Amino acid sequence: KLSTSKELFVLMSLCTKMPFVMCDPETFDDEVFLYEKEEDIKREGQRFLDQKIPLQIAKIDNKQFLHFYSNLFTMGVNCLVFNGYMEDEYKLQLADLAPLAAGQPGARREPQRRH
């Protein structure tokens, strides 16, 4: 879905005007949260707003996916969290999704489930 969906939604920081990045306290992965449905990102993003983290939602069209994922490398992001905090959440290392953009061979691993 991270490459075949019509569109995805991402949490954006109002402070930096860039994708909101959170460091996982266990793995130290720098994570960006993506959602397939706008209503899901609004609901799940509320947890950050409740913590006074200023965020907004941005829509990414399919034709922008490669550019978006490639730019995450320049930000130091290494992990995508799809449908974060939901039952079907999974994590994917960015290098596994876009190995050429990361300058790495295309070895793929299975996505990790947080549960």
BAGU-211069 format. One record per atom (N, C-alpha, C, O, CB): residue in one letter; x, y, z. Coordinates in steps of 0.001 Angstrom, whole numbers, plus 500000, padded with zeros to 6 digits. Glycine has a CB too. Example, Ala and Ser with C-alpha at 12.3 -4.5 7.8 and 13.67 -1.06 7.14 Angstrom:
A513190494310507800 A512300495500507800 A513200496700507800 A514236496681508465 A511308495527509046 S512850497750507080 S513670498940507140 S512900500030507870 S513409501138508039 S514084499402505725 
//
This chain:
K500813498803500000 K500000500000500000 K500853501256500000 K500413502309499540 K499077500001501190 L502066501150500512 L502925502319500563 L503390502767499179 L503921503867499027 L504116502034501433 S503194501928498184 S503551502336496829 S502378502248495856 S502435502825494770 S504689501488496326 T501316501534496231 T500220501320495285 T498942502089495603 T498038502145494769 T499904499875495226 S498850502679496785 S497642503430497136 S497487504640496226 S498469505161495697 S497686503875498611 K496263505077496050 K495986506283495262 K496579507514495936 K497089508421495278 K494470506466495064 E496500507522497276 E497024508634498062 E497285508153499475 E496710507160499921 E496045509839498059 L498149508860500172 L498422508615501580 L498395509949502302 L498487511006501676 L499789507891501782 F498269509898503616 F498239511108504429 F499374511034505436 F499652509971505992 F496864511280505145 V500025512158505670 V501177512228506562 V500972513362507560 V500376514390507240 V502490512431505759 L501482513154508782 L501481514214509780 L502640515155509473 L503769514713509263 L501590513633511229 M502356516454509447 M503366517473509157 M503528518379510375 M502545518736511023 M502977518306507897 S504757518746510681 S505042519661511780 S504753521088511333 S505218521520510278 S506513519521512256 L503990521813512131 L503748523231511842 L504989524064512131 L505121525170511607 L502562523754512665 C505891523561512946 C507112524299513284 C508130524260512150 C508743525275511821 C507734523732514554 T508306523081511554 T509340522922510523 T508781522905509106 T509533523039508142 T510108521651510765 K507468522740508974 K506819522594507662 K507323521356506919 K507299521298505690 K507060523846506807 M507780520368507695 M508274519111507149 M507504517977507817 M506791518205508793 M509820518958507368 P507643516746507296 P506970515626507954 P507365515539509427 P508528515724509788 P507302514309507239 F506372515252510269 F506610515090511704 F507385513798511913 F506976512737511443 F505266515076512512 V508508513893512620 V509380512750512876 V509414512497514372 V509594513419515168 V510816512992512320 M509237511233514745 M509298510849516150 M510333509735516298 M510384508814515484 M507894510391516675 C511144509826517328 C512154508797517593 C511541507699518462 C511027507975519545 C513410509413518289 D511597506461517986 D511108505328518758 D512057505109519937 D513258504938519725 D510995504041517870 P511550505108521174 P512426504993522343 P513101503624522491 P514092503504523211 P511635505284523581 E512583502605521828 E513182501272521939 E514194500998520840 E515268500458521106 E512104500214521905 T513859501368519597 T514730501053518455 T515572502244518012 T516542502082517271 T513895500566517287 F515202503439518465 F515829504695518057 F515637504990516580 F516357505809516009 F517300504662518376 D514664504324515953 D514308504649514574 D513665506028514538 D512872506373515414 D513351503579513975 D514003506807513536 D513316508069513284 D512144507761512362 D512332507388511204 D514282509151512653 E510928507921512893 E509716507435512233 E508847508573511707 E508715509624512334 E508910506581513194 V508260508330510539 V507238509204509956 V505961508380509869 V505987507215509472 V507673509763508530 F504845508997510246 F503559508304510289 F502753508562509023 F502533509710508639 F502759508740511517 L502317507486508380 L501508507557507159 L500200506807507374 L500158505790508066 L502280506970505943 Y499147507320506777 Y497826506693506904 Y497170506643505535 Y497378507514504690 Y496926507467507917 E496375505605505340 E495670505424504074 E494394506267504018 E493977506694502942 E495331503947503865 K493778506506505176 K492499507223505207 K492629508502506024 K493246508517507089 K491382506326505790 E492034509578505504 E492108510868506187 E491442510820507557 E491936511437508500 E491461511950505336 E490339510103507682 E489674510044508985 E490537509329510028 E490458509645511215 E488324509338508855 D491366508361509590 D492254507659510524 D493362508588511023 D493664508600512217 D492869506415509850 I493962509355510132 I495051510240510552 I494523511359511449 I495218511801512364 I495765510837509323 K493305511812511191 K492711512833512063 K492497512275513466 K492801512942514455 K491373513338511480 R491975511057513552 R491705510441514847 R493006510121515585 R493155510479516753 R490871509166514667 E493929509464514931 E495161509028515592 E496123510192515833 E496886510173516798 E495852507952514757 G496093511203514965 G496942512372515154 G496530513220516337 G497318514029516826 G496935513208513921 Q495312513047516802 Q494812513816517933 Q495662513596519191 Q495782514495520022 Q493359513445518213 R496252512403519331 R497093512110520500 R498267513081520588 R498685513446521687 R497613510661520440 F498803513505519441 F499908514461519436 F499408515876519716 F500063516648520417 F500645514418518092 L498255516203519169 L497671517521519436 L497348517660520926 L497500518739521499 L496392517738518582 D496904516572521546 D496621516587522981 D497886516843523806 D497806517321524938 D495983515264523403 Q499049516525523239 Q500339516769523895 Q500904518141523506 Q502058518455523796 Q501346515657523529 K500073518944522847 K500454520299522432 K501546520302521357 K502337521241521277 K500928521093523638 I501586519254520537 I502515519205519407 I501760519758518200 I500775519161517766 I503051517727519141 P502204520883517654 P501481521517516551 P501685520772515224 P502782520749514667 P501930522969516403 L500609520174514742 L500663519361513527 L499558519754512567 L498563520373512943 L500558517875513866 Q499763519377511325 Q498711519449510322 Q498816518186509480 Q499767517415509609 Q498830520750509438 I497838517986508627 I497795516800507770 I498072517219506338 I497560518233505865 I496423516074507877 A498885516430505654 A499149516669504232 A498793515403503455 A499007514283503921 A500648517075503989 K498250515610502273 K497927514490501383 K499060514337500374 K499555515317499818 K496551514715500653 I499457513093500153 I500490512785499170 I499847511938498080 I499368510837498351 I501715512044499827 D499834512438496866 D499303511674495738 D500316510628495295 D501520510803495481 D498945512607494562 N499828509549494712 N500672508435494297 N501854508884493450 N502963508377493624 N499854507430493530 K501641509813492550 K502733510246491668 K503841510975492435 K504923511193491889 K502184511157490568 Q503589511352493686 Q504582512034494518 Q505291511085495485 Q506221511508496173 Q503918513151495298 F504883509825495558 F505421508898496551 F506943508781496480 F507621508943497494 F504798507533496370 L507488508501495293 L508933508289495174 L509696509523495621 L510682509413496350 L509311507930493730 H509255510689495195 H509903511939495596 H509819512126497112 H510804512502497748 H509256513139494873 F508649511864497687 F508457512006499131 F509380511056499895 F510091511480500807 F506987511738499508 Y509371509770499526 Y510199508789500222 Y511680509125500081 Y512439508996501042 Y509925507382499684 S512093509550498904 S513499509906498675 S513916511084499546 S515023511090500084 S513733510241497195 N513052512072499690 N513382513232500515 N513498512889501993 N514211513564502735 N512341514306500328 L512796511838502426 L512905511439503828 L514324511025504187 L514755511208505326 L511945510299504127 F515063510461503216 F516454510080503476 F517288511293503847 F518133511213504739 F517058509382502253 T517063512415503176 T517855513613503460 T517550514174504844 T518354514913505412 T517598514679502401 M516389513821505382 M516007514259506723 M516526513310507810 M516420513614508998 M514489514373506819 G517078512182507416 G517561511202508381 G516501510226508848 G516731509459509783 G518126511901509558 V515342510245508206 V514267509311508557 V514647507923508050 V515120507772506924 V512893509771507953 N514438506913508890 N514763505569508450 N513602504581508573 N513747503413508211 N515926505066509231 C512446505036509081 C511344504101509290 C510006504761508978 C509757505903509363 C511351503577510729 L509154504029508279 L507784504472508004 L506843503670508890 L506955502448508990 L507414504299506486 V505922504367509527 V504906503705510345 V503581503899509617 V503072505015509515 V504856504288511830 F503033502802509116 F501785502845508364 F500637502530509313 F500641501504509993 F501812501847507165 N499645503434509349 N498487503292510246 N498917503172511714 N498480502270512428 N497655502060509846 G499774504092512145 G500307504084513501 G499233504076514574 G498226504778514470 G501191505266513699 Y499459503277515601 Y498585503126516770 Y497259502454516440 Y496346502461517265 Y498320504475517387 M497140501881515261 M495916501176514875 M496200499668514881 M497353499241514951 M495410501650513461 E495140498884514807 E495282497431514855 E496138496887513713 E496873495918513901 E493918496781514820 D496050497503512530 D496812497013511378 D498117497781511160 D498646497801510049 D495962497099510128 E498638498415512222 E499899499151512115 E501034498231511690 E501116497085512130 E500241499826513447 Y501902498741510837 Y503170498057510595 Y504242499073510277 Y503976500182509814 Y503042497034509452 K505467498649510544 K506635499491510315 K507448498904509181 K507528497688509008 K507494499623511597 L508044499791508419 L508887499372507309 L510111500269507277 L509995501494507290 L508117499425505958 Q511275499658507236 Q512490500449507086 Q512472501120505710 Q512204500473504698 Q513765499559507262 L512753502389505689 L512685503157504451 L513609502582503379 L513270502590502196 L513041504612504718 A514763502089503788 A515709501505502833 A515143500270502143 A515543499949501024 A517003501147503537 D514220499578502799 D513604498402502183 D512558498799501143 D512296498051500202 D512964497518503254 L511968499971501316 L510969500446500361 L511629501075499151 L511186500872498021 L510030501447501022 A512680501834499380 A513343502560498295 A514849502339498373 A515590503276498673 A513012504076498359 P515323501103498107 P516743500797498288 P517656501619497386 P518768501948497801 P516983499335498035 L517241501961496185 L518096502748495304 L518278504158495824 L519366504725495720 L517520502785493902 A517223504729496383 A517323506073496941 A518248506087498152 A518885507099498442 A515936506598497326 A518318504963498856 A519169504871500036 A520602504502499679 A521483504502500539 A518604503858501006 G520835504184498394 G522163503768497978 G522515502382498475 G523690502064498656 G523182504751498461 Q521495501548498698 Q521713500208499219 Q521171499189498233 Q520273499496497448 Q521050500036500601 P521713497975498269 P521130496915497434 P519685496646497833 P519269496997498936 P521958495621497545 G518939496039496962 G517502495869497157 G517075494727498046 G516015494148497812 G516873495694495873 A517843494377499048 A517424493317499970 A516191493755500726 A516173494826501332 A518555492957500954 R515172492938500693 R513898493293501335 R513684492426502571 R514034491246502596 R512711493126500345 R513101493043503591 R512742492320504812 R511250492458505005 R510608493336504427 R513524492856506060 E510712491581505823 E509286491640506140 E509009492837507049 E509824493149507917 E508815490322506815 P507866493515506862 P507507494617507769 P507350494096509198 P506963492947509413 P506194495309507301 Q507656494959510173 Q507508494590511584 Q506142495037512083 Q505661496115511732 Q508637495219512447 R505536494214512891 R504296494597513575 R504661495031514987 R505501494405515634 R503253493415513594 R504048496072515455 R504358496611516782 R503721495795517887 R504200495827519021 R503900498052516885 H502677495080517602 H501909494387518645 H502686493283519244 H502193492594520137 H500623493849518105 
//
